[in-house]
Amino acid sequence: MRTDISKINESTPYTGLTEGLQIFAGGTTKYFNTGEWRNNTPVFHEDKCKQCLLCAPVCPDSCIPVVDGKRGEFDLDHCKGCGICVKNCPFGALEMKEGIN
């Protein structure tokens, strides 16, 4: 029996969860806000950003939107706070702050 993962939430009884809580379908992160897992939050300083876009492709959760060739604010609903983007920014336009903002 397959569980419809789009219907899993805090109120789902254990009998409605997937075996081992494993999900093998693609594109499922849009159903779950995993940003609450992070201990650190990235901060974007737009005034320092040169729009080189070196940060966007290294984000493992695709939390840095790029629209019309320009990066936008972080998608904090899904950002885990890993800091890879911060280490990849050569202009100091990104920094990590402790805590969930």
N, C-alpha and C positions, 0 to 999 in steps of 0.2 A: 504494500500500500504506500503510495506517495503522498507526502504532506504538502499542502499548498503553503509554501513558505511566506507568501505575502500576508497570510492570516495569522502568523505566529506573533504574539506580543506578550506583555507581562501577565496577562490573564489566562494564557493558554495552559490547560492542565498538562501534566507530564505525559499523559496518554496521547496528546496532540503534537508532541515534539518529534523531531526526526531521531532515528536511532543514533545514539552517541552524539547527538546535537550536531551532526555533520550535514553540510549543505553542499551539494555538488552541482548546482545550477549556476550558470553564468549570470552576471549582472545583478546579483542579489543584494549588494551593499546599498542600493537605493532604498531598500525596505528597512534597513537598520541604521540608526544613528550611532556609529561606533566611536565618535569623537569624545564621548564621556569616559573613555578608557584612558585618555592621556593625562600625564602628570605635568607636562609643560606645554605651553601654547606659543605658536609662532606669531610674531608681530611683523607686519609689512609697513615699511617706511617709504611711502610713495615718492617723497621728495628726493630720496637717495637712489631710487630705482632707475636704471638706464634701459629698461625693457630688453635686456639681452635674452631673456627667457631661459636662462640656464637652469633655473630652479624648477620649472614646470615638468620637464621630462624625467627628473630624478625622483619625484614624489611617488612613493609606492602606492599611494591611495588616490592619485589623481585629484588632489585637493586644491590645486592651483589652477583656476580657470584662465584660459586665454581666449579672448574674444577680439576679433579684428586685429590680431597681432599684438595685443597688449594684455598683460597679466592683470587679473583682478584680485580682490580680497580672497583670503583663504576660505575654503569650505570647511568650517570648524565642526560641522555635523559629522564629518567623516575623518578628519585629521587625527592621527594617533600621537602627534607631537614627537616624532622621531628625530627631527632636526637635520635631516639630510639636506633639505633645501637651504638651510642656514649655512651649512658648511660649503655649499656649492656656490653661494652668492659672492662674487668678487668685489662688490661695491658696498657691502655692509647695509643693504636695504632690508635685510631680514635679521631678526634676533629671536631668541627663545626667552620667554618669561615663565617663571615657576607658577604652577597652578593652572586651573581650567578657567578661562575667561568667558 
